[in-house]
Amino acid sequence: MTETDQSGDPTTRERVVRPLYALFGVILLGAGAALMLVGGVGVDPFTAMNQGLADRLGFDLGPVQLVVNLLLLAVVFFTGRHMIGLGTIINMVLVGFLISGFSTLFSAVLPAADTLLMQAAYLAVALVIFDFGVSAYICAGSGTSPYDAIAPIVVERKNWAYRYVRWVQDIVVVIIAAILGGPVGLATVITAFFNGPLIEFFTKKFNERIVAKLVG
């Protein structure tokens, strides 16, 4: 439940805590995505598409993902601007740069994923970190990333089931990523289709409770 002052507005503490927790979640999801890349197991559909585009253009992931997010933000602004908040800006500006930075760091300090067992270990750890980060970012309630806002906007306008809208969205993006030569792999498939229950678990068991205590 949102803490409010006597006027019904969010308290100063909540205004500070929610964006900070969104930042915490974004850092984790960036680290998780970087682990997927370093482990050679693919990455989430949106990052895979942007990485493929970045490779084609000869740029780093950070600037390319930021530009794509800005284009999507323009669409969200005219179709679902109520989903835009400080957390939206935190996500769209930082995620690409965080993935690039963490990938460089992890490549330098972590062992190579040169066996199936090592790749499986990278995938398992990366998914936990990534999904916990996504859950934390969502529970912060400080705005939705442009990419994540697309499916809810469609659901609001068409009253279609969110699960199927998101599946179609991710499948289209995976196809584009594959055409662009992005890092499509097992992690791409899992994050596109099967990470919902894990995010829901972290949301119900951890992040909703943590946010409630932090703003309470």
Steps between C-alpha positions, in 0.01 A plus 500: 500500500627847416589717795353849474503816705183659633431665165498161328828561315800263523739583782849636442641168614299313240602742224863420581471129576306389194741642236798370699350152512428524128869586450597199713284276281639646178858439619416138576327435169797659320737270689283198425482577129878550493552159660287345227716664234828399665368148543418480130141389565320787328324790665147639539323580169520880519871502584568237233334718236686811610833317519448368147420851379801641684729243338362579155551874553838466669394664827494392864177364643439793736443779246300277265268374773450858620398617151259207456352575842453864407308397188279268704456768765350730238241232423427444870469875560212526254331170587561438871682788660367404845756219496791743478683591819848551637552124491433511126790740449727302731432182304521634147815704560703260711424140400701489177803666656479277807492185286806619304687594816418182690585289192848653487548449874370143508707401197812617681439339840277195448605162356417423139175315432676241285302195607130417506515480879649850526242636254221342705642659815522842334144464373357398839671779694429758231128419489464534877678837502317623190153398613552630853608830346198513272273425795666769714473755221130424449418500873664840541198642319698789361416469132527235229774463240386587146533140380313356799222759459401382152308187602303670782401781264368248246314318777339825617385589151399156370422309821713209381678264738834646610684167480422452132567861405840484669579167335427644156703810579801298615477253211506786248800654675682164512447460126640848439794422729575180309485684166741763635736233630440580867595261783193278489530190713337288769477798736311690231238228480472465878467872566245533221275215608579356842636761739156628604457252790846584636430874485166439670673294771751775574222758494273321747766357730751785507463825315143596588585449865831685475343802329216506751747508789721760336215745434307412817 
